[in-house]
Amino acid sequence: MNLQKKIPIDKIFIDGLEDIFIAGWIQQVRNLGGLKFIQLQDRTGLVQIVLPKKKVTSEVFEIDYQEGDIIAVKGTIVENKSAPKGKEILPSEIVVLNKRAQEYPIAIGDKIETNIDKRLDYRFLDLRDRKVAQIFEIESAVAYAIQEYFMKNDYLQFFSPKIVGSATESGASVFEIEYFGKKAFLAQSPQFYKQMMLIAGFERVFEIGPVFRAEKHHTSRHLCEYTSIDFEISYIDNQKDIMNVLQGVIGYALKKIQKEKTQAFEELGVSIDSQPKKWPILSIPECNEILQSEGKELELYEDLDAEAETIIGKHVKEKYKSDFVFVDQYPWDVRPFYTMKDDENPKLTKSFDLLYKGQELTTGGQREHRIDILTQQAGEKDFKIEDVDSYLQFFRNGSVPHGGSGTGIERFVQQLLDLPNIREARLLPRDPSRLHP
């Protein structure tokens, strides 16, 4: 058999095909004595192989088929209304490419679910579950659609270092590493480098890459390593220019994956609701009024917690029929030193969070580009100037007004598919207790 000539299983269900050659792993075997059924799966789908003892060769019938075996099958497509999608394969030849060596340690495609920690221990098997696999088919399509949007709109894709000499943000959420006798850190974001690219004159840049946060959170929404979709643009008037780009790119991705991944959404039982033409924008003071009316008290210049985000998300869905809302003018106390302050109230900023279905998805806004004010703000955030001098150096020869955002792709997919835990949307998640596989 020339394995390179095998066809994807989903092609079997296209009219006109008769003789086929497929390969995959056995998901299930049913032995009824003189009749056997094999559920065969590959990346694209699932098909039933039927083995009536009187209609197949003895060599094919007598093979000891087991769940997990890898087989290649030549045969004929036959109609059967009781088979998945009304078609099954009557094999003329089956070759066992590899036999499993042990029982599956986790349930796959079963009604009895294995807990997520054990599933992650055996992620290579967990991904054989169609519903799990479809999460990553969709995630891949999301990343491609976002990249396509940026490329179509004349953004430069760049690749920033992930080992850096100074922390991007203040606080303890940074991984410190030893670097040839020097102190270094894993990058918390490509923020400084996005801005460097704009100051160099590129005007529109984006990156899709890993970022690292040493946050000791064991929650359904935090990871220590995740993939961030970052962009930065020059010559903006204010943060609303960033909001417009963000709605453009996410809206483009939603439309594209909805069209291209119909089967995946159907298998997961998920649909994408239509969204208003313009996503609503609420200021932090407006959010506080909404929260107060719902019995949730927050200080005016305090960050929104998870409960507050959920309340705002529910309010926006009911009032505006939108899964998305920009929470604008975030408090200065909870923003990085490079954020531009609000013109009228210096305790607020020209920055925002984008909430999706009641959970923070994106942080973005306008950056401070004036070196004197930027230096002052670094001091306000208790940075030693020498620790951020390499960053400040970017601005001493002039910088254009600019801004951008960072979006975690795992959070986007988690909310899109209504997953209970963000670790479901990360191939091999890293949290405070997980470093393997």
BAKEVO-975140 format. One record per residue (C-alpha): residue in three letters; x, z, y. Coordinates in steps of 0.5 Angstrom, whole numbers, plus 500, padded with zeros to 3 digits. Example, Ala and Ser with C-alpha at 12.3 -4.5 7.8 and 13.67 -1.06 7.14 Angstrom:
BEGIN
Ala525516491Ser527514498
***
This chain:
BEGIN
Met500500500Asn502498507Leu500505511Gln501501517Lys495497516Lys490503515Ile484503520Pro481509524Ile475512520Asp471511526Lys472503525Ile468503519Phe462504522Ile462498526Asp458492523Gly461487520Leu467490516Glu466490508Asp473492505Ile477497508Phe483501508Ile484508510Ala488514510Gly487522512Trp486529509Ile481531504Gln476536508Gln471537502Val470536495Arg464536491Asn464535483Leu457534480Gly460532473Gly459524473Leu459524480Lys464526486Phe464526493Ile470527498Gln469528505Leu475524508Gln478526515Asp483523520Arg484523528Thr478519529Gly472521525Leu470523518Val467519512Gln464520505Ile468517499Val463516493Leu466516486Pro461515481Lys464515474Lys461509472Lys463505478Val470507479Thr476506475Ser478512470Glu485513474Val481514481Phe476518478Glu480523474Ile485525480Asp484532481Tyr482532489Gln483538493Glu481540500Gly488539504Asp490533500Ile493527504Ile490520501Ala490513502Val483509500Lys482502499Gly475500498Thr468497500Ile463500505Val456501502Glu450503505Asn447510504Lys442513509Ser444520506Ala451519508Pro454521515Lys452515519Gly449512514Lys455509510Glu460511505Ile466508501Leu466506494Pro474506492Ser477501488Glu484504489Ile486511491Val493514492Val495521493Leu500521498Asn501529498Lys498535495Arg497541498Ala501547495Gln497553497Glu490555499Tyr488554506Pro489561510Ile484560515Ala477557514Ile476549517Gly470546519Asp466552516Lys460556518Ile464562517Glu469563523Thr476565523Asn478570529Ile482566534Asp489570533Lys489568526Arg487561527Leu493560532Asp498563527Tyr496557523Arg494552529Phe497546525Leu491547520Asp486549526Leu487543529Arg484539523Asp477542525Arg473537528Lys471541534Val478544535Ala481537535Gln476534540Ile478540545Phe485536546Glu482529545Ile478531552Glu484535555Ser488529554Ala483524557Val483529563Ala490529564Tyr490521564Ala484520568Ile487525573Gln494521573Glu490515574Tyr487517580Phe493519583Met497513581Lys491508584Asn491512591Asp499511592Tyr501518590Leu508519587Gln509522581Phe515527581Phe518532576Ser520539579Pro525544576Lys522549572Ile528554573Val529556580Gly533561584Ser528564588Ala521566586Thr515562589Glu511568591Ser512575592Gly509580587Ala511582579Ser508576576Val515572575Phe519571569Glu526573571Ile532570566Glu540570566Tyr543563568Phe550563567Gly551570570Lys546569575Lys539571576Ala534566576Phe526565575Leu521561571Ala518557576Gln511560578Ser509553581Pro512547584Gln510549591Phe517549594Tyr519542591Lys512539593Gln513541600Met520538600Met518531598Leu513531604Ile519533608Ala523528605Gly518523607Phe514521601Glu507523604Arg503523598Val506527591Phe503530585Glu506533578Ile503535572Gly507540569Pro508547566Val508553570Phe509561568Arg506567570Ala509574568Glu502577568Lys500582563His493580563His489580556Thr483576558Ser479570557Arg482567563His489568563Leu495565560Cys503566561Glu504559561Tyr500553563Thr499546565Ser498545573Ile496539576Asp499539583Phe499535589Glu501535596Ile499530602Ser502529609Tyr498528616Ile492533615Asp488536620Asn486542616Gln484544609Lys478540608Asp482534607Ile485537601Met478539599Asn476532599Val482529595Leu480535590Gln473533589Gly475526589Val480527583Ile476532579Gly470527580Tyr473521578Ala476525572Leu469527570Lys466520570Lys471517566Ile471522560Gln464522560Lys464515559Glu470515554Lys469521550Thr462521549Gln463522541Ala467528543Phe462531547Glu456530542Glu460533537Leu462539541Gly454540544Val456539551Ser454535557Ile456534564Asp451536569Ser450531575Gln453534581Pro451533589Lys455528593Lys458533597Trp460540594Pro458546598Ile463550602Leu462557603Ser467562607Ile469568605Pro465572610Glu459568607Cys461570600Asn461577602Glu454577605Ile451573598Leu455579594Gln452584598Ser445582597Glu446582590Gly449589590Lys456587590Glu461591595Leu467588597Glu472589603Leu472583608Tyr479581607Glu479583599Asp480578594Leu474576590Asp474579583Ala471575576Glu465579577Ala464576584Glu466569582Thr461569577Ile455571582Ile457566587Gly457561582Lys450563580His448563587Val451556588Lys448553582Glu441555584Lys441554591Tyr445547591Lys445545584Ser452545584Asp457547578Phe463547584Val464551590Phe469551595Val471558597Asp474557604Gln478562609Tyr481566604Pro484573606Trp491573609Asp493579605Val492575598Arg495569600Pro503567600Phe507567606Tyr507559607Thr499559608Met497557615Lys493562618Asp486561621Asp486559628Glu481564630Asn482570625Pro489571623Lys486576617Leu484569614Thr487563612Lys486555612Ser486556605Phe481556599Asp479557592Leu475552588Leu470555583Tyr467551577Lys461555574Gly463561577Gln471562575Glu477560580Leu479553578Thr484551584Thr487554589Gly489550595Gly490549603Gln494548609Arg501550609Glu505553615His510547617Arg512551624Ile519554622Asp518560627Ile512562624Leu514561617Thr520565618Gln515571621Gln510570616Ala516571610Gly517577614Glu510580614Lys510579606Asp516583605Phe521577603Lys528578605Ile530571609Glu536570605Asp532570599Val527564602Asp533561606Ser533555602Tyr526554602Leu526555610Gln532550611Phe527544609Phe523546615Arg529546620Asn529539621Gly522538622Ser516538618Val509534618Pro502538618His501538610Gly497541605Gly495541597Ser493545591Gly494547584Thr489546578Gly490549571Ile488544566Glu486549561Arg481553566Phe478546567Val477544560Gln475551558Gln469551564Leu468544562Leu467545555Asp464552556Leu469555551Pro469563551Asn477564551Ile482560555Arg487560549Glu482555546Ala484550551Arg492551550Leu495548544Leu500554543Pro498559548Arg503564551Asp500571553Pro503578553Ser503579545Arg504571543Leu510568542His510564536Pro509559533
***
